[in-house]
Amino acid sequence: MMHSGLLVFLWLLAVAGLQFIDLGTLTLVLAASVIAAARHAPARGKRLVKRVRFILIAIVILFAGFTPGEAIFVDWPAISPSREGMVLAYEHAARVLVVVLFVALLMEYLPAPRLVGALHALLRPLRPLGVPADRVAVRTLLVLRFVEAEKPPRWDHWISDDSNDLHEAIAVERQAFGTLDRVVIALLALSTCVLLW
């Protein structure tokens, strides 16, 4: 299986690329993400979408209600959302939904210790710049446990002196790079050189 750090890096590239696609492509990606999450991560996908529902509602209200443009309901222009605002609301809400579904799929295939180990591997080269890879990894694992829990756990239990959870959190999984990983890295490097050329 591919190295967790490489999977997370590819995931980050996909999320970054999502910001540059047009509306039609975004719709296709959204549909594909919904289908993939419904098939491979139904419970986690529903839970994560439910937790961002108020953000989605706020996006729709802010963009659809306050963007100037042509009123959809011409008989009630004072309370009607604009067509331009609805397009913007859909675009921003769709990007949020796709990212959330990407997170659900990533977490479905990478258990929390491997996911945090991947983050640790990605941040390790930044240590000379003062980035505390160990601290970021541990805090990320605590956040993931909070997000994954059906009932939010008590944070004070995790940080108490007599708790073993924090010590357990530090034991993230480490992996070595395999042949497939080296091939993917080489292809990414080659693609970058071609784009920069």
C-alpha positions, 0 to 999 in steps of 0.5 A: 500500500502507498505510504500514508504521507504520500497519500495525504500529500496527494490529497492536499494536492487534490484539495488545492486543485479543487479551488481552480476548477470551473463550475461544470467540473466542480459539479462532476467532482461533487457528484463523484464525491457523493457517490464515493462517500456513499459507497465507501464511507457512508456513516463517516460522510453523513456525520461530517456533513452533518457537522458542517451543516450550519457552515453550509447554511451560512454560505447560502444565506450570505451569498444568495441573500446579499450578492447584488444581481438579478432577483429570482423572484421578480415579484418580491425583489426585496426578499428574493435571492439573486441569480448571481448569489445563488451561483456563488452560494452553490460554488462555495458550498460545493467546494466545502462539501467536496473537501468534507467528503474527501476528508471522510474518504481519507479517514476511512482508509487511513486510521487516525494513528497512520493519518497522524504518522503521515502528517508527522512525516510531511512536517519532519523536513520543516523542523529546521524552520521551527515547525514542531512536528511532534506537537502538531501530530499529537494535537491532530490526533486529539482533534481527530478523536474528538471529531470521530467520537459519537459523544464528544469526550472530555478534554480535561481527561486527556490532559490530566497527569494520570491519563494514559491517552496522551502517551498513547497518542504520541505512539503514531505509526511510522512507515518506510517508502516502498517502490510504488511510493518512489515511482509516484514521487518521481512522476510528481517531480517530473510533472512539476519540472514539465509545468515549470519548463 
